[in-house]
Structure formats: structure tokens, C-alpha cells
Amino acid sequence: MNLSNPEAKISQIVRVNRADRWMVYQRLQQLGISCQCITNKALQVELSNTKEAIQLWSVVKQIHSSRTELIDWLNTCWQKKSYQKEE
């Protein structure tokens, strides 16, 4: 995915199960990311920049990961941040 052109918009199909699709759609709407959730169709997301791509990744990760995986991921982030402060 090349998002180096600030004018470029990437249309992405996001495959999530039906139960989670609406939750992902609502969260992306809250983040201001353009998307469509049509009944019996895949979620379509339009990404304008790298930040939106990372936000999409994060939202989908939160849906598909277990609570334990998310806690471990957060702890790893905190450890890296603490290590960087000490340097």
C-alpha cells in the first residue's frame, strides 16, 4: 500500500465476520475514516493516509485478538516506551 501521495485514496475491502462488521464500521466512523457497511456485503474502507491505515489495523486487531493478547501487546508497548525514556 503506497500512501506517499497525500491526494491518493486507497479503497480497501475488510473481511470481518458479520457479528463484528457493524462494530468495526461504527468505530471507523468515530475515527472519521470513510467506510461503507452494506447489508450482506464486505466492509469497504477508504484510506487517505498512513495514519488511517494504522487505525484500521488497530481496530481490526482489537476485534480479532483475545484479551490476553491485547494486554501482552500493551505491556510490550509500555516496556519499549520506558526503555526509550531511560536512554
C-alpha positions as a Python dict, from the first residue, in 0.01 Angstrom:
ca = {
    (1, 'M'): (0, 0, 0),
    (2, 'N'): (164, 323, -113),
    (3, 'L'): (26, 625, 71),
    (4, 'S'): (313, 864, -5),
    (5, 'N'): (90, 1077, -231),
    (6, 'P'): (-124, 1290, 3),
    (7, 'E'): (-400, 1306, -260),
    (8, 'A'): (-415, 927, -305),
    (9, 'K'): (-709, 739, -160),
    (10, 'I'): (-696, 363, -126),
    (11, 'S'): (-1016, 161, -125),
    (12, 'Q'): (-980, -146, 93),
    (13, 'I'): (-1215, -441, 143),
    (14, 'V'): (-1207, -554, 506),
    (15, 'R'): (-1315, -909, 576),
    (16, 'V'): (-1461, -945, 923),
    (17, 'N'): (-1744, -1173, 1029),
    (18, 'R'): (-2098, -1039, 1027),
    (19, 'A'): (-2119, -1006, 1404),
    (20, 'D'): (-1810, -782, 1417),
    (21, 'R'): (-1856, -589, 1092),
    (22, 'W'): (-2101, -334, 1236),
    (23, 'M'): (-1879, -272, 1541),
    (24, 'V'): (-1573, -214, 1318),
    (25, 'Y'): (-1779, 15, 1093),
    (26, 'Q'): (-1902, 226, 1386),
    (27, 'R'): (-1551, 261, 1531),
    (28, 'L'): (-1407, 368, 1195),
    (29, 'Q'): (-1688, 625, 1163),
    (30, 'Q'): (-1595, 760, 1509),
    (31, 'L'): (-1236, 795, 1390),
    (32, 'G'): (-1353, 988, 1083),
    (33, 'I'): (-1246, 717, 837),
    (34, 'S'): (-1464, 692, 527),
    (35, 'C'): (-1631, 350, 502),
    (36, 'Q'): (-1945, 170, 388),
    (37, 'C'): (-2122, -122, 553),
    (38, 'I'): (-2390, -253, 318),
    (39, 'T'): (-2607, -547, 424),
    (40, 'N'): (-2464, -883, 309),
    (41, 'K'): (-2153, -717, 163),
    (42, 'A'): (-1795, -681, 283),
    (43, 'L'): (-1699, -366, 474),
    (44, 'Q'): (-1541, -113, 235),
    (45, 'V'): (-1292, 136, 377),
    (46, 'E'): (-1131, 432, 200),
    (47, 'L'): (-790, 519, 341),
    (48, 'S'): (-642, 864, 282),
    (49, 'N'): (-312, 832, 466),
    (50, 'T'): (-84, 609, 670),
    (51, 'K'): (-246, 718, 997),
    (52, 'E'): (-584, 586, 879),
    (53, 'A'): (-422, 259, 768),
    (54, 'I'): (-273, 213, 1115),
    (55, 'Q'): (-606, 299, 1279),
    (56, 'L'): (-782, 40, 1060),
    (57, 'W'): (-521, -220, 1155),
    (58, 'S'): (-564, -135, 1523),
    (59, 'V'): (-945, -158, 1514),
    (60, 'V'): (-936, -496, 1338),
    (61, 'K'): (-663, -621, 1577),
    (62, 'Q'): (-880, -530, 1877),
    (63, 'I'): (-1170, -728, 1732),
    (64, 'H'): (-970, -1040, 1642),
    (65, 'S'): (-733, -1061, 1940),
    (66, 'S'): (-807, -1212, 2277),
    (67, 'R'): (-798, -1001, 2591),
    (68, 'T'): (-471, -1170, 2693),
    (69, 'E'): (-309, -1090, 2356),
    (70, 'L'): (-414, -725, 2383),
    (71, 'I'): (-278, -697, 2739),
    (72, 'D'): (55, -852, 2630),
    (73, 'W'): (71, -612, 2332),
    (74, 'L'): (3, -311, 2556),
    (75, 'N'): (263, -424, 2811),
    (76, 'T'): (519, -460, 2532),
    (77, 'C'): (445, -106, 2414),
    (78, 'W'): (486, 30, 2767),
    (79, 'Q'): (815, -156, 2814),
    (80, 'K'): (953, -14, 2490),
    (81, 'K'): (844, 337, 2590),
    (82, 'S'): (1005, 301, 2935),
    (83, 'Y'): (1327, 173, 2776),
    (84, 'Q'): (1338, 471, 2537),
    (85, 'K'): (1296, 718, 2827),
    (86, 'E'): (1594, 566, 3010),
    (87, 'E'): (1828, 616, 2713),
}
